[in-house]
Amino acid sequence: MVKSMALLLHRQGYAATGLNQVLEDGAAPRGSLYFHFRGGKRELATAAIAYGAGLTASKIERTLREAHDPVGALDDLAAFFGRRLAESDWELGCALATVALEVAGTDAVLADACSAGFASWIDPIAARLAAAGVAEPEASELATFVLSAWEGALVLARAERSLEPVERTRRHVAAYLRARVG
């Protein structure tokens, strides 16, 4: 159910995702939903947000850990997220952004889950930039900048159905980071 909800949130957001759809896609009986998620849709969505954010955090951490060049690794990650969006026929941008934009002003629980997810992506970027010699708090600020640029590029790419915003953003983020990381 969590995996199914995570994918549906990623594709269509919170409001458009119904519990019947989650149960059908996840091949789960209705009774199991309320047995495991007494808080219903919101509790399941919170678990799905954490699950999806954790997968992305693992991808970010692994890519940065294995790379000699953190700027190149970040550029590779941006390219990966852009390719995933294009290959999904513009459906799979950023799951957290899809939900956060939808619920930020109306549901503090889900907004907090999205915020925690974003932090789980910013933290390893900041740590890797710090390991490359960027002093704190600049490493954290640069990590927030990188993630914000990626998120904006993915939203524009999704709307335009084009990777051009991702490519432009990749070039400028890499140049900006190279000037600071060395």
C-alpha positions in Angstrom: 0.0 0.0 0.0 2.8 2.4 0.9 4.6 1.8 -2.5 1.4 2.1 -4.4 0.5 5.4 -2.6 4.0 6.7 -3.1 3.8 6.2 -6.9 0.3 7.6 -7.1 1.3 10.7 -5.1 4.2 11.1 -7.4 2.1 10.9 -10.6 -1.1 12.7 -9.6 -0.8 14.3 -6.1 -2.8 13.9 -2.9 -6.3 15.1 -3.8 -6.4 13.0 -7.0 -5.4 9.8 -5.2 -8.2 7.8 -3.8 -8.0 5.0 -1.3 -9.8 2.7 -3.7 -7.2 3.3 -6.3 -4.4 2.7 -3.8 -6.0 -0.6 -2.7 -6.6 -1.7 -6.2 -3.0 -0.8 -7.4 -1.5 -2.3 -4.3 -3.7 -5.4 -4.4 -4.5 -5.0 -0.7 -7.8 -5.8 1.1 -9.7 -2.7 2.4 -9.5 -4.0 6.0 -5.7 -4.0 5.9 -5.7 -0.3 5.2 -7.3 0.7 8.4 -5.6 -2.0 10.4 -2.2 -0.6 9.4 -3.1 3.1 8.9 -5.8 4.0 11.5 -5.4 7.6 10.4 -6.6 6.6 6.9 -5.4 8.4 3.8 -3.4 11.1 5.5 -1.4 8.5 7.6 -0.8 6.4 4.6 0.3 9.4 2.5 2.7 10.4 5.3 4.2 7.0 5.2 4.4 7.0 1.4 6.1 10.4 1.4 8.7 9.2 3.9 9.2 6.0 1.8 9.6 7.9 -1.5 11.8 10.5 0.1 14.0 7.8 1.5 14.5 6.2 -1.9 15.6 9.5 -3.3 17.8 10.3 -0.4 19.5 6.9 -0.8 20.1 7.7 -4.5 21.6 11.1 -3.6 23.8 9.7 -0.9 25.0 6.7 -3.0 25.8 8.9 -6.0 27.7 11.5 -3.9 29.5 8.9 -1.9 30.8 7.1 -5.0 31.9 10.2 -6.8 35.3 11.9 -6.7 33.8 15.1 -8.0 30.8 16.4 -6.0 29.8 18.9 -8.7 29.9 16.3 -11.4 27.9 14.0 -9.2 25.3 16.6 -8.6 25.1 17.3 -12.3 24.6 13.6 -12.9 21.8 13.5 -10.4 20.0 16.4 -12.1 20.4 14.6 -15.4 19.0 11.4 -13.9 15.9 13.2 -12.5 15.3 14.9 -15.8 15.6 11.6 -17.7 13.2 10.0 -15.3 10.7 12.7 -15.9 10.9 12.6 -19.7 10.9 8.7 -19.8 7.7 8.8 -17.7 5.9 10.9 -20.3 6.3 13.9 -17.9 4.4 12.3 -15.0 7.3 11.6 -12.5 8.7 15.0 -11.6 9.2 15.3 -7.9 6.7 13.5 -5.6 7.4 15.9 -2.7 6.9 19.0 -4.8 3.6 17.6 -6.2 2.2 17.1 -2.7 3.9 20.1 -1.1 2.4 22.5 -3.6 -1.0 21.0 -3.2 -1.2 20.9 0.6 1.3 23.4 2.1 -1.4 25.8 3.2 -4.0 23.3 4.2 -2.4 20.3 5.8 0.4 20.8 8.2 1.0 17.1 8.7 1.6 16.4 5.0 3.6 19.7 4.6 5.8 18.6 7.5 6.4 15.2 5.9 7.4 16.9 2.7 9.7 19.3 4.5 11.4 16.4 6.3 11.8 14.6 2.9 13.4 17.7 1.4 15.7 18.0 4.4 16.8 14.3 3.8 17.9 15.4 0.4 19.6 18.6 1.3 21.6 17.2 4.2 23.7 14.7 2.2 24.3 17.4 -0.5 25.5 19.8 2.2 27.7 17.1 3.9 29.4 16.3 0.6 30.0 20.0 -0.2 31.4 20.4 3.2 33.7 17.4 2.7 34.9 19.1 -0.5 35.9 22.1 1.5 32.9 24.4 1.5 32.6 25.9 5.0 29.3 25.9 6.9 26.8 27.5 6.7 27.6 28.0 3.0 27.5 24.2 2.3 23.9 24.1 3.7 22.9 27.2 1.7 24.4 25.8 -1.5 22.6 22.5 -1.0 19.3 24.3 -0.6 20.1 26.3 -3.7 20.9 23.1 -5.7 17.7 21.4 -4.6 15.6 24.5 -5.2 17.1 24.9 -8.7 16.4 21.2 -9.5 12.8 21.4 -8.2 12.1 24.5 -10.2 13.6 23.0 -13.3 11.5 19.9 -13.0 8.3 21.9 -12.6 9.1 23.9 -15.7 10.1 20.8 -17.6 6.9 19.0 -16.7 4.8 22.0 -17.7 6.7 22.5 -21.0 7.1 18.8 -21.7 10.7 19.6 -22.5 14.1 18.9 -20.8 15.4 22.3 -21.8 14.7 23.8 -18.4 16.6 21.0 -16.7 19.6 21.3 -19.2 19.8 25.1 -18.6 19.6 24.7 -14.9 22.3 22.0 -14.9 24.7 24.2 -16.8 24.2 27.2 -14.4 24.2 25.2 -11.2 27.4 23.4 -12.2 29.2 26.6 -13.1 28.0 28.3 -9.9 29.2 25.4 -7.8 32.5 25.0 -9.6 33.3 28.6 -8.6 32.7 27.8 -5.0 33.9 24.2 -4.6 37.1 24.5 -6.6 
